[in-house]
Each structure stands twice: as C-alpha cells, then as structure tokens.
Amino acid sequence: MELSFKIDTRTETVTVDSSQVLAVLEPTEIPHPEDQTEIVLNALSHPIHSLPLAQIIHPKDKIAIVTSDITRPMPSYTVLPILLKELYQIGIKKDQITIVIALGSHRAQTVEEMQHLVSKEVYNDIKVINSGEEGFIHVGTTSRGTSVDIDRTVVEADKRICLGNVEYHYFAGYSGGAKAIMPGCSTKDAIQQNHRFMVSEDAHAGMIKGNPIREDIEEAASFVGVDFILNVVLNPDKEIIYAAAGDVTQAHRDACAHLADYYLSPIQSRADIVIVSQAGAPKDLNLYQTQKALDNAKHAVKDGGIVILIGSCREGFGNKVFEEWMCRYQDPQEMIDALYDHFVLGGHKAAAIAMVQKKTKVFLVSDLPDETVRRTFLTPFHHLQDAYDEACRQLDQEASIIAMPYGGSTLPIVK
C-alpha cells in the first residue's frame, strides 16, 4: 500500500506492506457547535464542585479576570461578554473589574492585540492590562522549590476568575485550569523553576497525576487561590464545542475528559516504526514547530524503534536558542541534564527532542541541508522512501508501522 504525508505544500509517499501497518491515525470528526453562547451559559449555570458565581461573588468585590494572550486560541471575545453580563447581574460595576492578559514568558500585548483578544466593546468598558504591568508579589514557595511570584493585580483582587482553553500540552499534560496563574501570571524566573521539571518521564501530554509540572502549577496557584474557572474545548476552527465552569481543579479535569473524546487516538500496541508529519505548511515551516508532531509520535513507538519525522523546516530551526542547544550537544542525556540545571526557554524544545532520542532513533525528512541536520543528533533524509528503507534495513524488513499524517493533532494512547 502507499501512504501519503504532507511536507510544505507537496506530498511525500512511501510504499509499504499493508500487513505491517498497525494503524493510520486520522483526526476524529469534530462537530461544529450550534450555539457557542448557549454552551458557555450552560457551563456557568451548572458549575462543577462549586457554588454558582452569584453565591461566590459579593457586589463590592474587586475582581481579576485572567485570560490568555494571542499565542493561545482561547476565544475570550466570545466568552467575556457572557461572563461580564453574569457579574453585572450580581451587582458588580465595571470599575471593579480588571482583565489581566496572562503573558507567562511572552511579550506584552499591544492595544490592538488586546482589543482583538477581548473585543473592542469590552476593552472600552473594562480595564485591561498585561500581567506584570503593575509588578509581582511573592506569596510563597512550592514544595518543589518553585518561587510563587504572582501579578500584583491578581493577588490583591478579592476574587479571581480564570479563563482558558484546554488542549494537550507536551509537558504540562494539558493547558487550562491553574495554568492561567502559573505560568500565566508569574515571573520568568518562577516559570523557569517550574519548567525545569519537564525532563521527568511523567511530564508529557495527557498526564496529570504524578506529572511534576502540573502538580507544581496547581500547588503554586493554591498560594493565591482561584475562585472560579471557565475553560473551553475547541474544534480545529477554534469554535467552542464544550465548556466547563467551577472549581479550578475539578472543572479543569472535566474539560480534559471531554477533550479526550475528540483528540485521543487509541492504538492496540506501539510500532517499530512511526512515520509522522506535522501536516505540511504552515505547521512545518521550522523544526521548532515540527517538534510537536515528534512529541506526539513518541507515544506510538517502541523503545529501540525509529520515528521518521516529516517536516519541511525550510526556514531552519525557527528559534535561535533552540538552534544553539540542538547543535551544542551530541549526547541527548547531557542536554537533558544541562536543561534541568539551568532551564532556558528555547532549550526546552531541544531537550524534548533529546528525550525522544534517548529511547528511539529519529530520522528527519526535510528540506534542510544534510550538514545542518548532522550538527544535531537527528539523521537527515530528503525523501520518505529512502528514510523508510533505511529504517527497515536497521530494524527488520517486517517491522510494524504506525502512520500519523496529522501528527500535531493526533495523540496516540495504547488501549
């Protein structure tokens, strides 16, 4: 049989024995919502492990609403008007509310970006600030040693409401929930202290219990307290298909469970060879973006197997720090140890690749020059068939195969 994979704007094919193919993972058919407003209202009317907002919020409370920046697909412009209407009905006045854009380690948002995020109408009515704009307050240290330094406006509010979208996150398990506070409203130093735990085997997509990153995040948020969350699950068109409101932990877990209904890809067993693509342009413009497909593929490959990663990467590495780390180390474990000792954003993506490389070989089918790829610990190819033939030569002519043509949006899990 012939398998096809997108790379940039073209297609690469490979001929394999169909008897060796365990699965071809495709995204689940995800519905379009009939009424996104109704979904949000239903969540607010049925809070999970929480009293309704009307019994939590006092009319004289000073409210901080934390929401995502432009690097996240959270449709705040849809959710905020609905939430604000609920607060107004309780008796909260507009000047009692501040919307805090959770930047984490990202740059500040411009006025135009804020207007896009929250809508011009909301921006004109409510004070909107970037996190850290008015300083940070130290509120404690987690049991893992992470300093909890949180945005002053958030800490000094009487009540905190956090918004977010829930999707798989390659080392925090999932986005959403307490992540709005840590790393969302934290200092860069605190974020680096938390993120160094990504080198743990338990820090991976879909993992909560025992995940040191997620557990540290939720402990950090408990120092300041989150009174209510509203988290949403989105389809590929960024439309709301589910919403969960209420307790910062339990409502988040509910949204995570619904995410699995749409985005998990069950498999019977792991394969010797996993062929994975980031699904072409624009998602595979550089190696920094293409890494996401590799991180999902690691859940489908046997230890000692081979992942064939397909991505044009025609713009190179995509991040200077990432490139420096990829080219500095030939020993994956040395890189992982270095990142734990001194976490560096950008270096974390390189370490994520190194963690896969510890257990499996990674062949990269790309448009990068061979000499560039050889500076890393990846093996370069320009054609998929050549990479597959070499994988079979190294493993077994009858090696089992899993194909992931949409690697960034399919997360394999063994049934």
Backbone torsions as a table, in degrees:
resi	resn	phi	psi	omega
1	MET	NA	159.6	179.2
2	GLU	-110.3	130.2	177.0
3	LEU	-107.7	139.5	-177.3
4	SER	-118.5	142.3	-179.4
5	PHE	-140.5	139.3	177.3
6	LYS	-79.6	139.5	171.7
7	ILE	-142.8	118.8	-171.3
8	ASP	55.6	-124.7	-179.9
9	THR	-105.5	11.6	-178.9
10	ARG	-118.0	-178.2	-178.3
11	THR	-124.6	134.9	172.3
12	GLU	-106.8	137.3	179.1
13	THR	-120.9	158.8	176.7
14	VAL	-144.0	138.7	178.2
15	THR	-98.7	126.1	-177.7
16	VAL	-134.5	166.5	173.8
17	ASP	-80.6	121.0	-175.8
18	SER	-59.5	-26.7	-179.4
19	SER	-68.6	-17.3	-179.2
20	GLN	-91.1	-9.7	-175.5
21	VAL	-85.0	113.2	178.9
22	LEU	-78.0	-35.7	-177.1
23	ALA	-167.1	148.9	167.2
24	VAL	-117.9	108.9	-171.6
25	LEU	-86.8	121.3	178.5
26	GLU	-117.8	150.9	176.0
27	PRO	-60.8	144.1	176.3
28	THR	-66.7	147.6	174.3
29	GLU	-68.7	115.5	-174.6
30	ILE	-108.6	131.8	-172.9
31	PRO	-72.9	161.6	168.0
32	HIS	-95.0	136.1	-177.5
33	PRO	-72.9	147.4	175.7
34	GLU	-77.4	-39.8	-176.4
35	ASP	-151.5	101.6	-178.6
36	GLN	-65.0	-36.6	178.6
37	THR	-61.2	-41.7	-179.8
38	GLU	-64.9	-36.9	178.4
39	ILE	-62.4	-44.3	-179.8
40	VAL	-67.5	-45.4	179.2
41	LEU	-60.4	-39.3	179.3
42	ASN	-63.5	-39.6	178.1
43	ALA	-64.9	-43.7	179.5
44	LEU	-64.6	-32.2	-179.0
45	SER	-79.0	-17.3	-178.1
46	HIS	-130.5	66.4	-178.4
47	PRO	-64.6	147.5	-175.8
48	ILE	-98.3	122.0	-180.0
49	HIS	51.9	41.7	-177.1
50	SER	-157.4	150.4	168.1
51	LEU	-69.6	157.8	174.6
52	PRO	-67.2	160.7	-178.3
53	LEU	-53.2	-38.4	-177.1
54	ALA	-61.7	-22.8	179.1
55	GLN	-100.8	-2.7	178.1
56	ILE	-102.3	-40.5	-174.0
57	ILE	-91.1	131.6	173.7
58	HIS	-97.0	142.6	-176.5
59	PRO	-55.1	-20.5	-179.5
60	LYS	-99.2	3.9	-177.4
61	ASP	-67.3	146.2	170.6
62	LYS	-93.4	123.1	-170.5
63	ILE	-110.2	133.1	169.1
64	ALA	-111.0	121.9	174.9
65	ILE	-106.4	118.5	-179.0
66	VAL	-99.9	129.6	177.5
67	THR	-139.9	174.6	-169.2
68	SER	-83.8	159.5	175.7
69	ASP	-88.8	-172.7	-173.1
70	ILE	-73.0	-8.8	177.7
71	THR	-79.3	-5.5	-179.6
72	ARG	-117.2	149.4	-176.9
73	PRO	-85.8	12.0	-179.4
74	MET	-55.8	119.9	-179.3
75	PRO	-81.9	68.0	-178.1
76	SER	-59.0	-32.4	-179.9
77	TYR	-64.2	-22.2	175.3
78	THR	-87.7	-42.6	-172.3
79	VAL	-79.0	-41.0	-173.2
80	LEU	-59.6	-46.0	179.5
81	PRO	-58.3	-34.4	179.1
82	ILE	-70.0	-45.8	179.2
83	LEU	-63.9	-44.0	-179.1
84	LEU	-61.7	-39.1	178.0
85	LYS	-60.4	-39.8	176.8
86	GLU	-61.8	-42.6	-179.5
87	LEU	-67.5	-39.4	178.6
88	TYR	-62.4	-37.0	-179.7
89	GLN	-67.6	-26.6	176.9
90	ILE	-74.9	-23.5	-179.4
91	GLY	116.8	4.6	178.3
92	ILE	-73.1	134.6	177.2
93	LYS	-93.2	157.9	-176.7
94	LYS	-58.0	-36.3	-177.0
95	ASP	-77.8	-1.4	175.6
96	GLN	-91.3	-3.4	-173.0
97	ILE	-114.4	136.5	169.3
98	THR	-126.9	129.9	174.5
99	ILE	-94.9	123.4	-178.4
100	VAL	-107.8	120.4	176.9
101	ILE	-82.3	115.4	-176.7
102	ALA	-76.3	107.5	-176.3
103	LEU	-88.6	-28.4	-171.6
104	GLY	59.6	-122.4	179.1
105	SER	-99.8	9.8	-176.8
106	HIS	-87.3	168.6	-179.6
107	ARG	-72.3	162.4	177.0
108	ALA	-65.8	148.8	178.2
109	GLN	-85.5	144.3	175.9
110	THR	-77.4	168.0	177.0
111	VAL	-58.1	-44.3	-179.1
112	GLU	-62.4	-39.3	178.5
113	GLU	-67.6	-39.9	177.0
114	MET	-62.0	-41.7	179.3
115	GLN	-63.0	-38.5	177.2
116	HIS	-67.5	-42.7	-176.5
117	LEU	-63.7	-47.0	-172.2
118	VAL	-103.4	-8.8	-173.6
119	SER	88.8	147.1	-178.4
120	LYS	-63.0	-36.2	-178.4
121	GLU	-62.7	-47.1	179.5
122	VAL	-66.9	-41.3	-179.6
123	TYR	-59.8	-38.4	-179.6
124	ASN	-72.5	-22.8	-176.2
125	ASP	-95.9	-32.8	-168.8
126	ILE	-122.4	143.5	174.8
127	LYS	-66.1	127.8	179.1
128	VAL	-124.1	128.2	-179.6
129	ILE	-133.3	158.5	169.5
130	ASN	-80.3	142.7	177.0
131	SER	-60.6	142.1	-178.4
132	GLY	85.7	-7.6	-177.4
133	GLU	-61.0	-33.5	-179.0
134	GLU	-111.1	21.3	176.1
135	GLY	92.2	178.6	-178.4
136	PHE	-125.9	157.2	176.1
137	ILE	-124.5	131.8	176.7
138	HIS	-80.6	123.6	-177.1
139	VAL	-118.5	2.7	176.8
140	GLY	151.8	-170.9	178.8
141	THR	-138.3	132.9	-178.6
142	THR	-72.1	167.8	-179.6
143	SER	-65.1	-19.1	176.7
144	ARG	-92.4	2.5	175.4
145	GLY	91.9	11.2	178.6
146	THR	-82.1	126.1	176.9
147	SER	-70.1	130.2	-179.0
148	VAL	-101.6	95.6	-178.9
149	ASP	-118.7	108.4	-167.9
150	ILE	-116.1	148.2	178.0
151	ASP	-44.9	130.9	-175.7
152	ARG	-57.4	-44.9	-178.7
153	THR	-60.0	-40.0	179.6
154	VAL	-66.6	-46.2	-178.4
155	VAL	-64.2	-40.7	-173.7
156	GLU	-84.1	-5.6	176.8
157	ALA	-68.6	152.9	174.8
158	ASP	-75.2	-35.6	179.5
159	LYS	-137.3	145.3	-178.9
160	ARG	-122.9	125.8	177.2
161	ILE	-118.9	125.6	-177.3
162	CYS	-112.8	132.4	176.8
163	LEU	-107.6	157.5	176.2
164	GLY	177.2	160.6	172.2
165	ASN	-104.9	146.2	-177.5
166	VAL	-103.3	121.2	172.6
167	GLU	-145.6	169.4	179.6
168	TYR	-69.0	139.3	177.8
169	HIS	-123.9	132.1	-166.1
170	TYR	-69.9	-13.8	170.4
171	PHE	-132.4	-18.7	176.6
172	ALA	-90.8	0.6	-179.4
173	GLY	88.0	-61.8	179.0
174	TYR	-146.0	155.0	167.0
175	SER	-81.7	179.3	176.4
176	GLY	87.1	-177.2	179.9
177	GLY	63.0	-134.7	-176.6
178	ALA	-68.1	-8.4	-179.6
179	LYS	-63.2	-19.3	175.7
180	ALA	-63.6	-29.5	-179.9
181	ILE	-89.6	-51.6	177.3
182	MET	-125.6	111.1	13.6
183	PRO	-92.1	-4.0	-169.6
184	GLY	-48.7	-47.0	-175.3
185	CYS	-116.2	28.7	-176.2
186	SER	-108.6	169.9	177.1
187	THR	-78.7	159.3	178.9
188	LYS	-62.5	-37.1	178.9
189	ASP	-62.8	-42.9	179.3
190	ALA	-65.3	-39.7	179.2
191	ILE	-62.5	-42.4	179.7
192	GLN	-65.4	-35.6	176.8
193	GLN	-64.3	-40.3	178.9
194	ASN	-70.4	-46.2	-171.6
195	HIS	-71.5	-15.2	179.5
196	ARG	-64.9	-19.2	179.7
197	PHE	-76.0	-0.6	179.3
198	MET	-64.0	-16.6	180.0
199	VAL	-75.4	-6.5	177.3
200	SER	-70.4	144.3	177.2
201	GLU	-63.8	-23.0	-177.9
202	ASP	-89.8	-0.4	178.7
203	ALA	-95.9	87.9	-179.5
204	HIS	-152.7	169.6	-176.1
205	ALA	-57.6	136.2	176.9
206	GLY	81.1	0.7	-176.8
207	MET	-104.1	127.1	176.1
208	ILE	-118.1	-62.5	-177.3
209	LYS	-66.5	122.6	-179.2
210	GLY	87.3	-4.5	177.7
211	ASN	-80.3	111.8	-174.0
212	PRO	-64.3	-30.2	178.3
213	ILE	-66.5	-52.8	-178.0
214	ARG	-63.5	-41.8	-178.8
215	GLU	-66.1	-38.5	178.1
216	ASP	-67.8	-39.2	176.7
217	ILE	-58.1	-48.2	-174.9
218	GLU	-73.2	-32.3	174.5
219	GLU	-66.9	-42.6	179.3
220	ALA	-60.2	-44.2	-179.3
221	ALA	-64.7	-29.5	-178.9
222	SER	-67.5	-20.9	179.4
223	PHE	-67.2	-32.4	179.7
224	VAL	-102.7	-30.8	177.3
225	GLY	88.4	134.5	174.0
226	VAL	-117.9	123.5	-173.9
227	ASP	-85.7	-23.8	-175.4
228	PHE	-167.4	141.6	172.7
229	ILE	-124.8	158.6	170.5
230	LEU	-135.8	104.1	-178.8
231	ASN	-112.0	144.4	-177.8
232	VAL	-125.4	153.1	171.3
233	VAL	-109.2	135.0	-174.3
234	LEU	-114.9	152.4	170.0
235	ASN	-87.0	176.4	-178.2
236	PRO	-60.2	-19.1	176.4
237	ASP	-88.8	9.7	177.9
238	LYS	65.8	29.2	175.0
239	GLU	-96.3	148.1	-178.9
240	ILE	-77.0	120.8	176.7
241	ILE	-111.0	-11.5	175.9
242	TYR	-159.4	148.3	176.2
243	ALA	-139.2	143.6	176.2
244	ALA	-131.4	135.7	-178.5
245	ALA	-130.4	155.6	174.8
246	GLY	126.6	-131.0	-174.8
247	ASP	-63.6	139.3	-174.0
248	VAL	-60.1	-30.2	179.6
249	THR	-95.6	-51.2	-173.2
250	GLN	-70.2	-38.6	177.5
251	ALA	-67.2	-36.8	177.0
252	HIS	-62.7	-44.6	-179.7
253	ARG	-63.3	-35.3	177.7
254	ASP	-63.2	-44.8	178.5
255	ALA	-64.4	-38.3	178.1
256	CYS	-61.1	-41.1	180.0
257	ALA	-63.7	-39.2	178.8
258	HIS	-70.8	-33.2	176.7
259	LEU	-58.9	-41.5	-178.4
260	ALA	-60.5	-32.5	179.4
261	ASP	-59.3	-29.4	-174.4
262	TYR	-104.3	-32.0	-166.9
263	TYR	-115.5	-9.6	176.5
264	LEU	-79.3	144.8	178.8
265	SER	-121.0	97.2	-178.2
266	PRO	-65.8	140.1	174.0
267	ILE	-130.5	153.7	-178.9
268	GLN	-75.9	-36.0	-179.5
269	SER	-161.3	166.6	176.9
270	ARG	-78.0	159.9	-176.3
271	ALA	-112.7	161.4	174.9
272	ASP	-70.4	-38.9	-178.3
273	ILE	-126.1	127.4	172.4
274	VAL	-115.3	123.8	177.0
275	ILE	-104.7	119.6	-171.6
276	VAL	-134.5	137.4	177.0
277	SER	-123.7	150.1	174.5
278	GLN	-83.1	7.4	174.3
279	ALA	78.4	23.7	172.1
280	GLY	81.5	-170.8	-177.0
281	ALA	-64.8	145.6	0.0
282	PRO	-90.9	6.6	-172.0
283	LYS	-72.7	-16.2	-177.0
284	ASP	-115.9	28.3	-178.2
285	LEU	-62.0	-32.1	-179.3
286	ASN	-144.3	168.0	-177.4
287	LEU	-69.8	-29.0	179.3
288	TYR	-59.5	-40.2	178.2
289	GLN	-79.5	-38.7	-175.9
290	THR	-65.5	-23.2	179.8
291	GLN	-55.3	-30.5	-177.4
292	LYS	-60.4	-39.2	179.2
293	ALA	-65.7	-39.2	177.4
294	LEU	-62.2	-40.8	-176.8
295	ASP	-66.2	-32.9	174.7
296	ASN	-73.3	-38.7	-177.8
297	ALA	-63.9	-27.1	-177.0
298	LYS	-61.3	-22.4	-179.6
299	HIS	-79.6	-6.7	-176.7
300	ALA	-111.6	-7.8	-174.2
301	VAL	-104.7	144.5	176.2
302	LYS	-72.7	152.3	170.3
303	ASP	-59.1	133.7	-177.6
304	GLY	85.9	-0.5	178.9
305	GLY	-85.5	-164.9	-178.8
306	ILE	-133.8	131.1	170.6
307	VAL	-101.3	126.2	173.3
308	ILE	-100.7	105.9	-176.1
309	LEU	-95.9	125.8	-176.6
310	ILE	-111.8	120.4	177.1
311	GLY	-166.7	131.9	-176.6
312	SER	-56.2	-49.7	-178.5
313	CYS	54.8	31.3	-174.8
314	ARG	-66.8	-15.5	175.2
315	GLU	-97.1	12.7	175.2
316	GLY	88.8	-144.2	-175.5
317	PHE	-77.6	-33.1	176.0
318	GLY	91.9	-7.5	-179.7
319	ASN	-161.1	127.8	-173.2
320	LYS	-64.4	-44.4	-179.6
321	VAL	-64.8	-42.3	176.6
322	PHE	-56.9	-46.1	178.7
323	GLU	-60.9	-44.4	-180.0
324	GLU	-59.6	-43.1	-179.3
325	TRP	-70.6	-39.9	179.7
326	MET	-61.9	-33.9	-174.9
327	CYS	-96.4	-8.6	-176.8
328	ARG	-83.8	-30.6	-172.4
329	TYR	-118.4	136.2	171.3
330	GLN	-101.6	-15.9	179.2
331	ASP	-104.2	112.9	-178.4
332	PRO	-56.0	-40.7	-178.0
333	GLN	-65.7	-36.1	177.5
334	GLU	-60.9	-40.4	177.9
335	MET	-66.1	-44.2	-179.2
336	ILE	-60.5	-44.2	178.6
337	ASP	-62.9	-40.9	-179.2
338	ALA	-64.6	-38.0	-179.4
339	LEU	-68.8	-38.5	178.6
340	TYR	-63.9	-40.1	-179.4
341	ASP	-69.7	-33.4	-178.8
342	HIS	-149.1	89.2	-177.1
343	PHE	-65.8	133.0	178.7
344	VAL	-134.1	124.1	175.8
345	LEU	-62.5	134.0	-172.1
346	GLY	102.8	-50.4	173.3
347	GLY	-63.7	-27.3	-177.8
348	HIS	-64.7	-33.0	178.3
349	LYS	-69.1	-38.9	177.2
350	ALA	-63.8	-41.7	179.6
351	ALA	-65.7	-33.0	177.3
352	ALA	-63.6	-39.1	176.1
353	ILE	-67.7	-41.0	179.9
354	ALA	-61.0	-36.0	-179.5
355	MET	-66.2	-33.9	174.8
356	VAL	-70.4	-43.5	-176.5
357	GLN	-63.0	-24.6	177.6
358	LYS	-62.8	-30.8	-173.1
359	LYS	-107.8	-25.2	-177.8
360	THR	-142.4	158.5	170.8
361	LYS	-79.7	150.6	177.6
362	VAL	-124.2	116.8	172.6
363	PHE	-96.1	132.7	-179.9
364	LEU	-111.2	115.5	173.6
365	VAL	-95.4	109.7	-172.3
366	SER	-150.6	-178.6	174.4
367	ASP	-99.2	8.4	178.0
368	LEU	-74.0	147.1	174.2
369	PRO	-61.4	144.2	-179.3
370	ASP	-55.4	-41.4	-176.7
371	GLU	-64.9	-30.3	176.8
372	THR	-67.5	-45.8	-179.2
373	VAL	-66.8	-36.8	-178.5
374	ARG	-68.3	-16.0	174.5
375	ARG	-70.7	-16.0	178.0
376	THR	-102.1	-168.8	175.7
377	PHE	-103.1	24.1	174.5
378	LEU	-97.8	157.0	179.4
379	THR	-105.0	122.8	-172.5
380	PRO	-84.1	141.8	170.6
381	PHE	-144.1	157.8	176.3
382	HIS	-113.3	-14.5	-179.7
383	HIS	-132.0	135.9	-175.9
384	LEU	-61.6	-42.6	-178.1
385	GLN	-60.4	-39.0	178.5
386	ASP	-63.2	-41.6	-179.8
387	ALA	-65.5	-42.7	180.0
388	TYR	-65.1	-44.3	179.8
389	ASP	-60.4	-39.4	178.9
390	GLU	-68.5	-37.7	177.7
391	ALA	-62.4	-42.6	178.8
392	CYS	-65.4	-38.5	179.1
393	ARG	-62.4	-39.6	-177.4
394	GLN	-78.3	-29.4	-175.5
395	LEU	-102.6	-77.9	-175.1
396	ASP	-169.8	139.6	179.1
397	GLN	-62.9	-19.0	179.8
398	GLU	-108.7	26.7	-179.4
399	ALA	-62.1	139.1	178.6
400	SER	-73.8	153.7	-172.2
401	ILE	-132.4	138.5	164.4
402	ILE	-122.4	131.0	179.6
403	ALA	-105.8	133.0	179.3
404	MET	-128.9	81.1	-177.7
405	PRO	-69.6	-15.2	177.2
406	TYR	-125.0	61.9	-169.6
407	GLY	-61.0	-31.1	-178.8
408	GLY	-72.5	-18.8	-175.6
409	SER	-123.0	16.6	174.1
410	THR	-128.4	122.4	-179.8
411	LEU	-112.0	107.4	-178.2
412	PRO	-71.6	146.7	172.8
413	ILE	-144.8	131.7	179.0
414	VAL	-72.3	128.0	-178.4
415	LYS	-63.4	NA	NA
